[in-house]
Amino acid sequence: MAIVPVENRRAEVVRVAARLFCERGFDGTTTRDIAEAVGMRSGSPFYHFKSKQEILAAVMEEGLVAGLPAAETIAASVLPPRAKFRALVRAHLEIVLGEGHDFIPVLLYDWRRLTPELRARVQVLRDRYDQLWQDVVNELSAAGLLKSDSAVARLLLMGAVNYTVLWYKPGQGSDLEQIAEEAVAMFVGPEA
């Protein structure tokens, strides 16, 4: 029997919890469910986390940490504003809809389940991610491609992209490239 390093077990708990929270919701998933799915005893997740809420926070943090490097690279790039926006939308779609990427949908739909303390911890990463989007929205506005550079515009843009979680089915209809192009065309018009 191979011994699995403690860090890998923690990562496995987070990954499996993300999938179960995405499938069943936070309230519909017990720590026993998570432990069983990982092949642990029912109390073993508490070796890594103090509570189910801490597992939830770790799931959300994992999704944000996974998405930040690509978003930071895109936001810092010298691409024209429309191309930068498209790249950001496409990267976000991959983080939200890619196979095994259950982290961000959990963040979107179970955010209010976090305690205020855990919410504040996750909010630090969320603010970094949101600021990257805001910077790109501001560039679109400065280039005359978007009528607003407000936080409301950013929230509407991200909300529309995030909503794909509810209707996108891999292999049925549009793929992520097509969805990204449609989203960009909807918000800033077709490419000139």
N, C-alpha and C positions, 0 to 999 in steps of 0.2 A: 504494500500500500504506500503510495507516494505521499509525502508530506507537502501540503500546500502552504506557501509562505503566508503569514498573517496579512500582509498588504494586499495580496491577491484575493484572499477571502473577503476582505473589506470591499474591494472593488467589485467582486462578484455579487455581494449583498446589494450594493448600490445598483448594479446593472439589472439584476433580477427584480429588485424592488421597483425600479423604473418601469419595467415591462408590466409588472402586476398592477402598479398604481395606474398605469395607462389603460390597461384592460378593464380593471375592476373599480378604479377610483381609490382614493386614500381610505375612505371609510369602509369600503368593501374588501380591503386587504388587511389581514392580520399579520403580526410578526411571525406567528406560527406558519402562515402561508409562505412567507418569505423564506423562513428557515427550511421548510420542507422542499421548496423549489431549488434551494442551494445545496441541499443534502446535509443540513446541520440539524442539531437538536433545537427544540423550540426556543430555548433561552440564549442560544449561541450568538445571535445578532447583537445582543446586549454587551458582548465582549468588545464590540467595535463602536456601538452607539448607546447613548443613555436612554433613548426613547424612540418610538416609531416616528415622532416628529423630527428627530435628528436625522433619521434615515431619509425622510422626505426632503429636508434641507440639503443633505448630501447629494441627493438625486438632482435637485435644481442647480446646485453649484456645479456638479459634473457637466450638465448641459451647457451652462454658461461658459465654463472653462474650456469646453470643447469648441465652442463657437467663437470665442474671442480672438484666437490667433488669426484665423482667416479674415474675420471682419476688420481687425487692426491692419492687416496687410493691405486689404482692399481700400480702406479709408485713407491710408498713407500713400497709396499709389498715385501715379501721375496720369491716370486714365482720364479721359474727358468725363464730365459729370454724368452724362447718360450711361456711358459704359460702366462707370464706377457703381452707379445705382443698380444696374442690371447684375453686375457681379455680386453685389451685396445681397440682392434679392435671391439670386441663385444659391449662394452660400447658405443663406438662412433657410431656404427651402430644403436643402440637404440636411441641415441640422434638425429641422422640424419633422421631415418626412422620410429621411433615409432609413434603410433597414437597420433595426436595432437602436434607432435614435428616439427613445421614448422619453428622454429627459425633459426637453422643452415643452412638449404637450403636458407633462405633469406640472411644470411650472405654471403654464397658462391656466390650467383648470383646477389646481389644488393650492394656489398661492395663499388663499385665505385660511387654509388649514394650519399654516405655520403660526407659532407663537410670535408675539411682537419681537422678542429677542432674536429668534431665528430669522424672521423676516428681515430685520435690520442687517443681519449678517449676509444674507443672500442679496439684499438690495445694493450692497457695494458693487458686486459683480454686475448686477442688472443695470445699475447706473452707468457703468463703463460701456456696456453693450449699447444701451440707449443713446449715449453721447456719440458713439460712432455713427449710428443712424442719423442723429440730428445733424452732425457735421456734413454728411452726404446730402441730406435734405437742404441744408443751407447752401451747398454748392449748386444744387439743382435750381434753387431760387435765384441765386446770383447769376446763373447762366440764362435766366429767363425761361426755364423749362417747367417751373412749378410756380404757381401763383402765391404760394405762402412758404415761409421758412419757420413756421411756428411749431411748437411741440404738439399741437393738435394735429397738424398735417402728418407729423411723424407717427403719432399714435394711430391715425386712420390708415396710413400706409402699412404699418406693421400689423395692425389688426386684420386687415384684408388678407395679408400673406399668411398670418397665423391661422386664420379660419380654414385654410386648406386642410388642416388636420381633420376636419369633420367630413370632408367629401372626397379627398384624394384617395384613389385605389391604384396601387402600382399595376401597370400592365393594362389598365382600363381607361381609355381616353388619353388625355394629354400626358406627356412625360414632364419631368421637372424643367427641362430646357424650354419647352413650349409654355409652361405655366409662368416661368420667369419672364419670358418675352411678352406674354399677354399682360402681365402685371405692369411691366414697365410701360407698354403702350397705353394702358388704361390711365396711368397716372401722369405720364409726361408726353404722350402722343407717340405716333409711329416715328421710326428713325428717319431722319431727313435724307 
